[in-house]
């Protein structure tokens, strides 16, 4: 999958300096950042970027379909630049979150109650290798 900043350029979205550093903050594999984490990364690259600009830009990117907004076990919204269909593997101890591909579960017609199913989101809850190794799962 192409990095967010490349996808935005391809769409012809005006990349101001602020928008560019926000999009670049979302670069990397298995990126699931909270807004304050995006703000800190963006601010490190461009100290004058404001918190409001980060929040507004994240909301715009979600509305455009360029970021997924997901709920995390810690109660904070996270932003995921991987907009392809996928699921998540989350450590219940440290909160580490990874993208995973798995077969979607099938919802039988009689269980749809007349709803038109648009998609499915699956979260696998587990202990990561570090938490297992340190005994944090005990």
Legacy VTK file of the C-alpha trace (Angstrom):
# vtk DataFile Version 3.0
C-alpha trace
ASCII
DATASET POLYDATA
POINTS 138 float
0.000 0.000 0.000
1.272 3.456 -0.865
2.131 5.861 1.963
-0.588 8.350 2.896
1.359 11.369 1.649
1.699 9.759 -1.807
-2.007 8.887 -1.939
-2.890 12.477 -1.045
-0.600 13.878 -3.754
-2.152 11.482 -6.272
-5.608 12.781 -5.307
-4.454 16.344 -5.897
-5.094 17.289 -2.270
-3.336 20.533 -1.416
-0.449 19.519 0.816
0.408 22.507 2.959
3.438 22.151 5.208
1.115 21.290 8.114
-0.842 18.673 6.178
2.382 17.152 4.848
3.917 16.616 8.309
0.633 15.176 9.594
0.471 12.736 6.668
4.142 11.850 7.126
3.495 11.160 10.819
1.143 8.396 9.676
3.891 6.619 7.725
4.985 3.135 8.643
3.748 -0.393 8.861
1.180 -1.133 11.578
0.656 2.565 12.344
-2.234 3.156 14.758
-1.699 6.536 16.368
-3.893 8.564 18.678
-4.366 12.227 17.745
-1.954 13.406 20.442
0.717 11.037 19.088
0.198 12.415 15.575
0.476 15.924 17.033
3.789 15.119 18.768
5.274 13.587 15.609
4.081 16.466 13.439
5.309 19.058 15.923
8.765 17.460 15.990
8.996 18.056 12.244
7.193 21.428 12.187
7.066 23.130 15.617
4.434 25.671 14.567
1.772 23.072 13.710
-1.230 23.486 16.011
-3.222 20.823 17.803
-6.397 22.120 16.115
-4.815 21.677 12.679
-3.907 18.085 13.523
-7.431 17.258 14.748
-9.080 19.000 11.776
-6.781 17.285 9.293
-7.337 13.856 10.849
-11.105 14.389 10.639
-10.811 15.456 6.989
-8.699 12.415 6.145
-11.229 10.097 7.786
-14.069 11.782 5.858
-12.077 11.373 2.622
-11.575 7.663 3.338
-7.787 8.055 3.581
-7.623 7.106 7.281
-9.641 4.681 9.342
-10.746 5.805 12.781
-10.697 2.864 15.151
-11.480 2.408 18.807
-8.672 1.089 20.967
-8.843 -0.803 24.232
-7.325 2.223 26.016
-10.437 4.243 25.127
-8.679 6.572 22.682
-9.448 6.793 19.005
-6.619 5.617 16.810
-5.991 6.503 13.186
-4.952 3.834 10.706
-3.571 4.747 7.256
-4.192 1.187 6.051
-7.623 1.606 4.480
-7.574 -1.812 2.801
-9.847 -4.355 4.422
-8.037 -5.883 7.381
-8.401 -6.725 11.054
-6.367 -6.017 14.175
-4.352 -8.012 16.668
-4.147 -6.185 20.015
-2.126 -6.987 23.128
-4.459 -6.743 26.125
-1.555 -5.770 28.382
0.530 -3.152 26.569
-1.957 -2.165 23.846
0.350 -2.898 20.914
-1.801 -3.120 17.770
-0.941 -4.818 14.482
-2.772 -5.151 11.180
-3.655 -8.724 10.236
-5.455 -10.359 7.361
-7.885 -13.121 8.149
-10.993 -14.542 6.553
-14.027 -12.473 7.413
-16.668 -14.265 9.425
-19.889 -14.849 7.550
-23.120 -13.486 8.996
-25.925 -15.800 7.913
-28.910 -14.156 6.226
-31.252 -15.054 9.106
-28.953 -13.162 11.524
-28.854 -9.932 9.479
-32.335 -8.829 10.645
-32.908 -6.913 7.428
-29.664 -4.942 7.722
-27.473 -4.422 4.668
-24.045 -5.502 5.891
-21.317 -3.143 4.681
-18.303 -4.694 6.323
-16.922 -6.397 9.369
-14.263 -5.441 11.882
-12.545 -8.148 13.869
-10.157 -7.620 16.754
-8.058 -10.493 18.044
-7.151 -9.956 21.707
-3.906 -11.563 22.834
-0.632 -11.121 24.702
2.274 -9.901 22.585
5.616 -11.735 22.724
7.184 -9.045 24.963
4.385 -9.291 27.534
4.575 -13.088 27.497
8.372 -12.977 27.888
8.275 -10.544 30.821
5.441 -12.383 32.515
3.185 -9.339 32.229
0.309 -11.615 31.276
0.283 -13.304 34.682
LINES 1 139
138 0 1 2 3 4 5 6 7 8 9 10 11 12 13 14 15 16 17 18 19 20 21 22 23 24 25 26 27 28 29 30 31 32 33 34 35 36 37 38 39 40 41 42 43 44 45 46 47 48 49 50 51 52 53 54 55 56 57 58 59 60 61 62 63 64 65 66 67 68 69 70 71 72 73 74 75 76 77 78 79 80 81 82 83 84 85 86 87 88 89 90 91 92 93 94 95 96 97 98 99 100 101 102 103 104 105 106 107 108 109 110 111 112 113 114 115 116 117 118 119 120 121 122 123 124 125 126 127 128 129 130 131 132 133 134 135 136 137
